[in-house]
Amino acid sequence: MPTPQPCPAAERFAVLLQCVSQAVAKRTGWALTHLLIALIVSRLRTIKWRFARLAARIAAGTSKPRAPRENAAEQPRPAPPRDPLPRKFGWLRPLIPETVMFAGMLDGLLQDPEMVALMAAAPLAMRRPIRSICRMLGVRPPPMLAPPPRRRPAPRARPEKPPPDPYPKTRLGFHKGLPPLLPFIGRFADPPRKTG
């Protein structure tokens, strides 16, 4: 069985992530804490590892599309853990100005026909790593990796309001206005007289 040849676009993507990681690591002592640098480098390694694994599966022909989960809309999803890194679009560029040139390289790489074919082979699996690095560098991700539209939750049924009390009462329990007629008041009325 022939060994699958690595995709040049995947190799360029890995080299690009490595260059960004090196640029981040060089900012030690430049208004970036060691913790923030470690978090950024860890995120870049995760993106690189996920993409490389997906690209290897696609090259080997073992990549399978994800099957939709049964009753996914009915099952409540747990809240995702809070991301320690910023979520703003292009948040890495103000922190490390050198990453501006890497943003241009990423934009050109995403338009490469080999990269487009790679993403088209598994768009659901490629969505997370590609969109993550695009958000970091301020690059618009390809339309094929757009997230699905969010489903609006079904409107909640409003509880029926009880009918208003025809005889409202005060705080002390007395009826407001004239007291209501008692249903048994007719028992004490004079009986009708017989005529004839």
C-alpha positions as CSV (number, residue, x, y, z in Angstrom):
1,M,0.0,0.0,0.0
2,P,1.6,3.3,-1.0
3,T,2.2,5.8,1.7
4,P,0.0,8.9,1.4
5,Q,1.9,11.9,0.4
6,P,1.6,14.9,2.7
7,C,-0.3,17.9,1.3
8,P,2.0,20.9,0.7
9,A,-0.8,23.2,1.9
10,A,-0.9,21.3,5.2
11,E,2.8,21.6,5.6
12,R,2.7,25.4,4.9
13,F,-0.1,25.7,7.5
14,A,2.1,23.9,10.1
15,V,5.1,26.1,9.3
16,L,2.9,29.2,9.6
17,L,1.7,28.1,13.0
18,Q,5.2,27.4,14.1
19,C,6.3,30.9,13.0
20,V,3.5,32.5,15.0
21,S,4.4,30.4,18.0
22,Q,8.0,31.6,17.8
23,A,6.9,35.2,17.5
24,V,4.8,34.8,20.6
25,A,7.6,33.1,22.5
26,K,10.0,36.0,21.8
27,R,7.7,38.5,23.5
28,T,8.9,37.4,27.0
29,G,9.3,40.5,29.1
30,W,7.5,42.8,26.5
31,A,4.3,43.5,28.4
32,L,3.1,39.9,28.1
33,T,3.1,37.6,31.1
34,H,4.6,34.2,31.0
35,L,1.1,32.7,31.7
36,L,-0.4,34.5,28.7
37,I,2.5,33.4,26.4
38,A,2.1,29.8,27.6
39,L,-1.7,29.9,26.9
40,I,-1.2,31.3,23.4
41,V,1.5,28.8,22.5
42,S,-0.6,26.0,23.9
43,R,-3.6,27.1,21.7
44,L,-1.4,27.2,18.6
45,R,0.0,23.7,19.3
46,T,-3.6,22.4,19.7
47,I,-4.6,24.0,16.4
48,K,-1.5,22.5,14.7
49,W,-2.1,19.0,16.1
50,R,-5.8,18.9,15.2
51,F,-5.2,20.2,11.7
52,A,-2.3,17.8,11.1
53,R,-4.4,14.8,12.3
54,L,-7.3,15.8,10.1
55,A,-5.0,16.3,7.1
56,A,-3.4,12.9,7.6
57,R,-6.8,11.2,7.7
58,I,-8.0,13.0,4.6
59,A,-4.7,12.0,2.8
60,A,-5.1,8.4,3.9
61,G,-8.8,8.3,2.9
62,T,-9.9,7.4,6.4
63,S,-11.7,10.6,7.2
64,K,-15.4,10.1,7.7
65,P,-18.0,12.9,8.1
66,R,-19.5,13.2,11.5
67,A,-22.9,11.6,12.0
68,P,-25.5,14.0,13.5
69,R,-26.3,13.2,17.1
70,E,-29.8,11.8,17.7
71,N,-32.1,14.1,19.6
72,A,-29.3,16.8,19.6
73,A,-31.9,19.5,19.9
74,E,-33.7,17.9,22.8
75,Q,-30.6,17.1,24.9
76,P,-29.4,20.1,26.9
77,R,-25.7,20.8,26.3
78,P,-23.4,21.6,29.2
79,A,-22.0,25.1,29.3
80,P,-18.6,25.2,27.8
81,P,-15.7,26.1,30.1
82,R,-14.7,29.7,30.1
83,D,-11.9,30.5,27.6
84,P,-9.0,32.2,29.3
85,L,-7.9,33.8,26.0
86,P,-9.6,36.9,24.5
87,R,-12.5,36.3,22.0
88,K,-12.2,39.6,20.1
89,F,-11.6,39.3,16.4
90,G,-7.9,39.8,15.6
91,W,-7.0,40.0,19.3
92,L,-3.4,38.7,18.8
93,R,-2.3,41.5,16.4
94,P,-2.3,44.4,18.9
95,L,-0.4,42.2,21.4
96,I,2.2,41.1,18.8
97,P,2.5,43.4,15.8
98,E,4.7,41.0,13.9
99,T,1.7,38.7,13.4
100,V,0.3,41.1,10.9
101,M,2.4,39.5,8.1
102,F,1.3,36.1,9.2
103,A,-2.3,37.2,8.8
104,G,-1.6,38.0,5.2
105,M,0.0,34.6,4.7
106,L,-2.9,32.8,6.3
107,D,-5.4,34.7,4.1
108,G,-3.4,33.7,0.9
109,L,-3.1,30.1,2.2
110,L,-6.8,29.7,2.7
111,Q,-7.4,30.7,-0.9
112,D,-4.9,28.1,-2.2
113,P,-6.8,25.4,-4.3
114,E,-5.1,22.5,-2.3
115,M,-6.2,24.1,1.0
116,V,-9.7,24.7,-0.3
117,A,-9.9,21.0,-1.3
118,L,-8.6,20.0,2.1
119,M,-11.2,22.0,3.9
120,A,-14.0,20.9,1.6
121,A,-13.2,17.3,2.3
122,A,-14.1,17.7,6.0
123,P,-15.7,21.1,6.6
124,L,-17.2,20.2,9.9
125,A,-14.0,18.9,11.4
126,M,-11.9,21.7,9.9
127,R,-14.2,24.4,11.2
128,R,-12.8,24.7,14.8
129,P,-9.1,24.8,14.2
130,I,-9.3,27.1,11.1
131,R,-11.8,29.5,12.7
132,S,-9.7,29.6,15.9
133,I,-6.5,30.8,14.1
134,C,-8.5,33.1,11.9
135,R,-10.0,34.8,15.0
136,M,-6.6,35.2,16.5
137,L,-5.0,36.8,13.5
138,G,-8.0,38.8,12.3
139,V,-8.6,36.8,9.0
140,R,-12.1,36.2,7.7
141,P,-12.6,32.4,7.6
142,P,-13.9,30.8,4.4
143,P,-17.7,30.7,3.9
144,M,-17.7,26.9,3.9
145,L,-16.5,26.9,7.5
146,A,-19.3,29.2,8.7
147,P,-21.1,27.9,11.8
148,P,-24.7,26.6,11.4
149,P,-27.4,29.1,12.2
150,R,-28.5,29.1,15.8
151,R,-31.8,27.6,16.5
152,R,-34.1,29.8,18.4
153,P,-35.7,28.2,21.4
154,A,-39.4,27.5,21.3
155,P,-41.4,30.2,23.0
156,R,-42.4,29.3,26.5
157,A,-46.1,28.8,27.1
158,R,-47.3,31.5,29.4
159,P,-49.3,30.4,32.4
160,E,-52.9,31.2,32.2
161,K,-53.9,34.0,34.5
162,P,-56.6,33.3,37.0
163,P,-59.9,35.1,36.3
164,P,-60.2,38.4,38.2
165,D,-62.0,38.3,41.5
166,P,-65.5,39.8,41.0
167,Y,-65.5,40.8,44.6
168,P,-62.1,42.2,45.5
169,K,-61.2,42.5,49.1
170,T,-59.0,44.9,51.1
171,R,-55.9,43.9,53.0
172,L,-58.0,43.2,56.1
173,G,-60.3,40.9,54.2
174,F,-63.3,43.1,53.8
175,H,-65.2,43.4,50.5
176,K,-64.8,46.6,48.6
177,G,-68.0,48.4,47.8
178,L,-71.4,46.7,48.3
179,P,-71.2,43.1,49.7
180,P,-72.1,40.3,47.3
181,L,-75.5,38.8,47.4
182,L,-75.5,35.5,49.2
183,P,-76.7,32.5,47.2
184,F,-78.9,31.3,50.1
185,I,-80.6,34.6,50.7
186,G,-83.7,33.3,48.9
187,R,-84.3,30.8,51.8
188,F,-85.3,33.5,54.1
189,A,-87.7,35.3,51.7
190,D,-91.4,35.1,52.2
191,P,-93.0,32.1,50.5
192,P,-95.2,33.0,47.6
193,R,-98.9,33.4,48.5
194,K,-101.4,31.1,46.9
195,T,-104.1,32.8,45.0
196,G,-107.5,31.6,44.1
